[in-house]
């Protein structure tokens, strides 16, 4: 398939590494890119004039007013450079004639990171590193655990959840899984169980479900209370899958063993910013970071060279596919 040399696509909210990839890949695909580091908003929607497609980042919510402004400039398609859609009201966009699609990228980036967080949580890595940073080299009061001795509950068995389970098999642990729409994957015998059973049986729970109205606070106060004493939680999905206040109570009381979170409720405007010289407004995040058994990283699990290249290339390809569909049909 050949595409017009003048296919114009506007890329919003681009980090420098994304800019470099767009500049490298766009000409090969016959795309004339218009690139800005500013997130899309009502005020800069006119940058998209002259093209039907835009590519947007996932770090800033897109308002209804922004969607309407994009529609007025002639935009009919938004490609979000993320797997999740929770920063865009897709139903509203469709209602005003704008198609929204996500991108797929290698699930290995998030799956590898998830395993790293699991191992760090199991070995009390945060406290150990903090101690050695101040030259205290004594053994921790908390002994580590071994994965082969644990039952790991995987919530969400899509591409990333499945990749996590593939890795876990090598450690010899027991795996139980829950998904509202379990996919039958040949050769991967996994015990699928109801969510409440998974929580009761698991020593460690890892979250890979999409954030929807149904999964918001999936781990709420009642469900967190079902976890075993000393259980660990890993979240590389979306922050709002967990009721953070309820999680804090369980961690601060010492009932839960720990949490390793790459995503946190209210991370917008905090993660990806340099907050060293300004007061932290999120008291919840501060409370989490003060806990020796809560490990926080700033939504970085996806961030590998391979996954970023996939994201940029697939965002461009999705836009061109939309253009092609509309030209021919």
C-alpha positions as CSV (number, residue, x, y, z in Angstrom):
1,X,0.0,0.0,0.0
2,X,1.3,3.4,-0.9
3,X,0.4,6.6,1.0
4,X,0.5,10.1,-0.2
5,X,3.7,12.0,0.4
6,X,1.6,14.7,2.0
7,X,-0.2,12.8,4.6
8,X,-0.1,15.2,7.5
9,X,-0.3,13.9,11.1
10,X,0.0,16.1,14.2
11,X,1.8,14.6,17.2
12,X,1.1,16.1,20.5
13,X,2.8,15.8,23.9
14,X,6.0,14.3,22.5
15,X,9.1,13.8,24.7
16,X,12.5,14.3,23.0
17,X,13.0,10.5,22.4
18,X,9.5,10.3,20.8
19,X,10.4,13.3,18.6
20,X,13.6,11.6,17.4
21,X,11.6,8.4,16.5
22,X,8.8,10.3,14.8
23,X,11.4,12.2,12.7
24,X,13.1,8.9,11.8
25,X,10.0,6.8,11.0
26,X,7.5,9.3,9.6
27,X,9.3,9.9,6.2
28,X,9.7,6.2,5.6
29,X,5.9,5.8,5.9
30,X,5.2,8.8,3.7
31,X,4.1,11.0,6.6
32,X,4.7,14.8,7.0
33,X,4.8,15.1,10.8
34,X,3.8,18.2,12.8
35,X,5.4,17.7,16.2
36,X,4.9,19.5,19.5
37,X,5.9,18.8,23.0
38,X,2.7,20.5,24.3
39,X,-0.1,18.2,25.3
40,X,-3.2,18.6,23.1
41,X,-5.7,21.2,24.5
42,X,-8.4,23.5,23.3
43,X,-5.9,26.3,22.7
44,X,-3.6,24.4,20.4
45,X,-6.1,22.2,18.6
46,X,-5.7,24.3,15.4
47,X,-2.2,22.8,15.0
48,X,-4.0,19.8,13.7
49,X,-5.6,21.8,10.8
50,X,-4.8,20.3,7.4
51,X,-4.9,16.7,8.6
52,X,-7.5,14.2,9.8
53,X,-5.4,12.3,12.3
54,X,-3.6,13.2,15.5
55,X,-1.3,11.2,17.8
56,X,-1.5,12.0,21.5
57,X,0.3,11.1,24.7
58,X,-1.2,9.5,27.7
59,X,0.0,11.8,30.4
60,X,-2.7,14.5,30.3
61,X,-6.5,14.1,30.3
62,X,-8.2,15.3,27.1
63,X,-11.3,17.4,27.9
64,X,-14.6,17.5,26.0
65,X,-13.8,21.0,25.0
66,X,-10.5,19.8,23.4
67,X,-12.3,17.0,21.6
68,X,-14.8,19.5,20.2
69,X,-12.0,21.9,19.1
70,X,-10.2,19.0,17.3
71,X,-13.5,18.1,15.6
72,X,-13.9,21.7,14.4
73,X,-10.4,21.6,12.8
74,X,-11.4,18.5,10.8
75,X,-9.8,15.8,13.0
76,X,-11.6,12.4,12.7
77,X,-9.1,10.1,14.3
78,X,-7.1,10.1,17.5
79,X,-4.3,7.6,18.1
80,X,-3.3,7.5,21.8
81,X,0.3,6.3,22.3
82,X,-0.8,4.0,25.1
83,X,-2.7,0.8,25.8
84,X,-5.1,2.5,28.2
85,X,-7.9,4.9,27.2
86,X,-8.7,6.3,30.6
87,X,-7.5,9.9,29.7
88,X,-10.1,10.2,26.9
89,X,-13.9,10.0,27.0
90,X,-14.1,7.6,24.0
91,X,-17.9,7.5,23.9
92,X,-18.0,11.3,23.8
93,X,-15.4,11.4,21.0
94,X,-17.3,8.9,18.9
95,X,-20.5,10.9,19.5
96,X,-18.9,13.9,17.8
97,X,-17.5,11.9,15.0
98,X,-13.9,11.2,16.2
99,X,-12.6,7.6,16.3
100,X,-10.2,6.8,19.1
101,X,-7.8,3.9,19.0
102,X,-4.9,2.7,21.2
103,X,-1.6,1.2,20.2
104,X,-0.1,-2.2,21.0
105,X,3.5,-2.5,22.0
106,X,5.7,-5.3,23.2
107,X,4.2,-6.6,26.5
108,X,7.7,-7.6,27.6
109,X,8.6,-4.1,28.9
110,X,5.8,-4.1,31.5
111,X,6.1,-7.8,32.2
112,X,9.8,-7.6,32.9
113,X,9.3,-4.6,35.2
114,X,6.5,-6.3,37.0
115,X,8.8,-9.3,37.9
116,X,11.4,-6.8,39.0
117,X,8.9,-5.1,41.4
118,X,7.8,-8.5,42.7
119,X,11.3,-9.6,43.5
120,X,12.1,-6.2,45.1
121,X,9.0,-6.4,47.3
122,X,9.7,-9.9,48.3
123,X,13.3,-9.1,49.3
124,X,12.5,-5.8,51.1
125,X,14.7,-4.0,48.6
126,X,13.6,-0.5,49.4
127,X,14.7,-0.7,53.0
128,X,17.9,-2.5,52.1
129,X,19.0,0.1,49.6
130,X,18.0,3.0,52.0
131,X,20.2,1.4,54.7
132,X,23.2,0.9,52.5
133,X,22.9,4.4,51.1
134,X,23.6,5.7,54.7
135,X,26.4,3.0,55.1
136,X,24.3,0.7,57.4
137,X,25.3,-2.8,56.1
138,X,23.5,-4.9,58.7
139,X,21.1,-7.6,57.6
140,X,17.5,-6.4,57.5
141,X,15.0,-7.4,60.2
142,X,12.8,-8.7,57.4
143,X,13.8,-12.0,55.8
144,X,13.1,-12.3,52.1
145,X,10.8,-14.9,50.5
146,X,11.3,-17.1,47.5
147,X,8.8,-17.1,44.6
148,X,8.7,-21.0,44.4
149,X,7.1,-21.0,47.9
150,X,4.4,-18.5,47.0
151,X,1.0,-18.4,45.3
152,X,0.8,-15.5,42.9
153,X,-2.5,-14.1,41.8
154,X,-2.7,-12.4,38.4
155,X,-5.6,-10.1,37.9
156,X,-6.1,-9.5,34.1
157,X,-4.8,-12.0,31.7
158,X,-4.4,-10.0,28.5
159,X,-1.1,-9.7,26.6
160,X,0.8,-8.2,29.6
161,X,-0.8,-10.5,32.2
162,X,-0.1,-13.5,30.0
163,X,3.6,-12.4,29.6
164,X,3.9,-12.1,33.4
165,X,2.6,-15.6,33.8
166,X,5.0,-16.9,31.2
167,X,7.9,-15.4,33.3
168,X,6.5,-16.7,36.6
169,X,6.5,-20.3,35.4
170,X,10.3,-20.3,35.4
171,X,10.3,-19.5,39.1
172,X,8.1,-22.6,40.0
173,X,5.5,-20.7,41.9
174,X,1.8,-21.5,42.0
175,X,-0.3,-19.2,39.7
176,X,-4.0,-18.4,40.0
177,X,-5.6,-16.0,37.6
178,X,-8.8,-13.9,37.3
179,X,-10.2,-12.2,34.3
180,X,-13.8,-11.2,33.4
181,X,-13.1,-12.4,29.9
182,X,-10.5,-15.2,30.2
183,X,-8.7,-16.0,27.0
184,X,-8.0,-19.6,26.3
185,X,-4.3,-19.8,25.5
186,X,-3.3,-23.3,24.2
187,X,-0.5,-24.9,26.3
188,X,-0.8,-22.5,29.2
189,X,-2.7,-24.4,31.9
190,X,-3.6,-21.7,34.4
191,X,-6.2,-22.0,37.1
192,X,-8.8,-19.3,36.6
193,X,-10.7,-18.6,39.8
194,X,-13.2,-16.0,41.1
195,X,-11.6,-12.7,42.3
196,X,-12.5,-13.3,46.0
197,X,-10.9,-16.8,45.9
198,X,-7.8,-15.4,44.2
199,X,-7.4,-12.8,47.0
200,X,-7.8,-15.3,49.8
201,X,-5.3,-17.8,48.3
202,X,-2.5,-15.4,47.0
203,X,0.7,-14.4,48.8
204,X,1.3,-11.8,46.1
205,X,-1.2,-10.1,43.8
206,X,-0.3,-8.4,40.6
207,X,-2.7,-6.1,38.7
208,X,-3.0,-6.0,34.9
209,X,-6.7,-5.1,34.3
210,X,-7.7,-2.0,32.3
211,X,-9.2,0.9,34.2
212,X,-12.9,1.1,33.6
213,X,-16.0,2.2,35.6
214,X,-16.3,-1.5,36.6
215,X,-12.6,-1.9,37.7
216,X,-12.2,1.5,39.5
217,X,-11.2,0.6,43.1
218,X,-11.3,-3.1,42.1
219,X,-9.2,-3.6,45.3
220,X,-11.4,-1.7,47.7
221,X,-11.4,-1.9,51.5
222,X,-13.5,-5.2,51.5
223,X,-11.3,-6.9,49.0
224,X,-8.0,-5.8,50.6
225,X,-9.2,-7.2,53.9
226,X,-9.5,-10.6,52.2
227,X,-5.8,-10.8,51.5
228,X,-3.6,-12.9,53.7
229,X,-1.7,-11.3,56.5
230,X,1.7,-10.3,55.1
231,X,0.5,-10.4,51.4
232,X,2.2,-8.2,48.8
233,X,0.6,-6.2,46.0
234,X,2.2,-5.1,42.7
235,X,0.5,-2.6,40.4
236,X,1.8,-1.8,37.0
237,X,-1.7,-1.3,35.5
238,X,-3.5,1.9,36.6
239,X,-3.4,3.6,40.0
240,X,-7.2,3.8,40.5
241,X,-7.5,0.0,40.4
242,X,-6.7,0.3,44.1
243,X,-8.4,2.3,46.7
244,X,-5.2,4.0,47.9
245,X,-6.6,5.2,51.3
246,X,-7.7,1.6,52.1
247,X,-4.3,0.3,51.0
248,X,-2.5,2.8,53.2
249,X,-4.5,1.7,56.2
250,X,-3.5,-1.9,55.6
251,X,0.2,-1.0,55.0
252,X,0.4,1.4,58.0
253,X,-1.1,-1.2,60.3
254,X,1.4,-3.7,59.2
255,X,-1.2,-6.3,58.2
256,X,-0.1,-6.3,54.6
257,X,3.6,-7.1,53.8
258,X,4.1,-4.4,51.2
259,X,3.2,-2.8,47.9
260,X,5.3,-2.0,44.8
261,X,3.4,0.5,42.7
262,X,4.4,1.9,39.3
263,X,1.1,3.7,39.1
264,X,-0.7,5.7,41.8
265,X,-4.1,7.4,42.1
266,X,-3.6,11.2,41.5
267,X,-0.3,10.7,39.7
268,X,-1.3,13.1,36.9
269,X,0.7,16.3,37.1
270,X,3.2,14.7,39.6
271,X,4.7,11.8,37.7
272,X,7.0,12.9,34.8
273,X,7.6,16.3,36.6
274,X,10.6,17.4,38.6
275,X,9.1,18.1,42.0
276,X,12.3,18.5,44.0
277,X,12.0,22.2,44.6
278,X,8.2,22.5,45.2
279,X,5.9,21.3,47.9
280,X,4.2,17.9,47.2
281,X,0.4,18.4,47.0
282,X,-0.4,14.7,47.1
283,X,-0.4,13.8,50.8
284,X,-1.4,10.2,49.8
285,X,1.8,9.9,47.7
286,X,3.9,11.3,50.5
287,X,2.4,8.8,53.0
288,X,3.2,5.9,50.6
289,X,6.7,7.0,50.0
290,X,7.4,7.4,53.7
291,X,6.5,3.7,54.3
292,X,9.5,1.3,54.3
293,X,7.3,-1.4,52.7
294,X,5.9,0.7,49.9
295,X,8.0,1.0,46.8
296,X,7.0,3.7,44.2
297,X,8.2,4.3,40.7
298,X,6.8,7.0,38.3
299,X,4.8,5.0,35.7
300,X,7.9,3.9,34.0
301,X,7.2,0.1,33.4
302,X,6.5,0.6,29.7
303,X,9.5,2.8,29.1
304,X,12.0,0.7,27.1
305,X,13.7,1.4,23.7
306,X,11.8,-1.5,22.1
307,X,8.3,-0.6,23.5
308,X,8.8,3.1,22.7
309,X,9.7,2.3,19.1
310,X,6.6,0.0,18.8
311,X,4.4,2.8,20.2
312,X,5.6,5.5,17.8
313,X,5.5,3.2,14.7
314,X,2.1,1.7,15.6
315,X,0.6,5.2,16.2
316,X,1.7,6.3,12.7
317,X,0.5,3.0,11.2
318,X,-2.9,3.3,12.8
319,X,-3.3,6.8,11.5
320,X,-2.4,5.7,7.9
321,X,-4.8,2.7,8.2
322,X,-7.6,5.1,9.1
323,X,-6.7,7.4,6.2
324,X,-6.7,4.4,3.8
325,X,-10.0,3.1,5.1
326,X,-11.6,6.5,4.5
327,X,-10.1,7.0,1.0
328,X,-11.4,3.6,-0.1
329,X,-14.6,3.3,1.6
